[in-house]
């Protein structure tokens, strides 16, 4: 049975995913600096809507950005995961192409359509075909460091986007607030990496989730994007299935499934409710979360909470993002899996290429 220690991490982490994920705070700062040195010529005052297009680890930055901007963003923003642009995209659209490799076929397709429709296009990539299109079409382009699995480069793209939207004057995160948050996250990242600390929240939760199917509950809007990040990191790093459930929506359907029946006995015991908690919850969401946990435990299910830390809503969001990343890595070790390996995705790409 695998245990969590420096040796077991070295054995499982054959391609060094751990140090890349732990770079998150430093990546944020580098991303902000890179964007500052890559002026964007978009006149945001003429923008009527935003379409952020990406897949996998390149798309999640758009989800998180949307959560950070929140209700203060006065134009609609859609995160597009697919080949085609929504019908409303036109010359009043800010289209952000986010492809870490620059060769994601879905994002390439959407980008070509955006150029054809006269959208204002901004490309965030490390190179590839997207960078070539940006150069040939004289599009705004921000290049981030190459050489990372896309899911481990979130800090770069998120830092870039936060700096750009601060420049647009529509972000609640100022340069000063960003710097404080990055420093806070650097301190917290060290704590999450310290396995000698018995109160290490990431290691403790990973141990509780071993052998279980996480059902992640997160507040709609504010933390749903973080819950989706957890789900994806469990999938790719830990090699397990997971689901994210938005509150309050899940209170109208999913909670009914927390009922022990003879027919569900084979899998019920493997379920685990994981509640992402923050002081920023709507009061009614807070009440619902408390009821959900009580209901799960009443039905002899497992329920665990991940409590946000930080002095601002932005810091608390970043903390939960990073906590989920580190939990997924520790769970990979406990599962005896290499967190970097994505053989199934490579198999799919090979088949598509044929």
NORRA-V153906 format. One line per field, one symbol per residue. ss: DSSP state (H for helix, E for strand, C for the rest). A space follows every 10 residues. Layout:
ss->???
This chain:
ss->CCCCCHHHHH HHCCCCHHHH HHCHHHHHHH HHHHHHCCCC CCCHHHCCEE EEEECHHHCH HHHHHHHHHH HHCCCEEEEE CCCCCCCCCC CCEEEEEEEC CCCCHHHHHH HHHHHHCCCE EEEEECCHHH HHHHHHHCCE EEECCCCCCH HHCHHHHHHH HHHHHHHHCC CCCCHHHHHH HHHHHHHHHH HHHCCCCCCC HHHHHHHHHC CCEEEEEEEC CCCHHHHHHH HHHHHHHHCC CEEEEEECHH HHCHHHHCCC CHHHHHHHCC EEEEEEECCC CCHHHHHHHH HHHHHHHHCC CEEEEEECCC CCHHHHHHHH HHHHHHHHHH HHHHCCCCCC CCHHHHHHHH HHHC
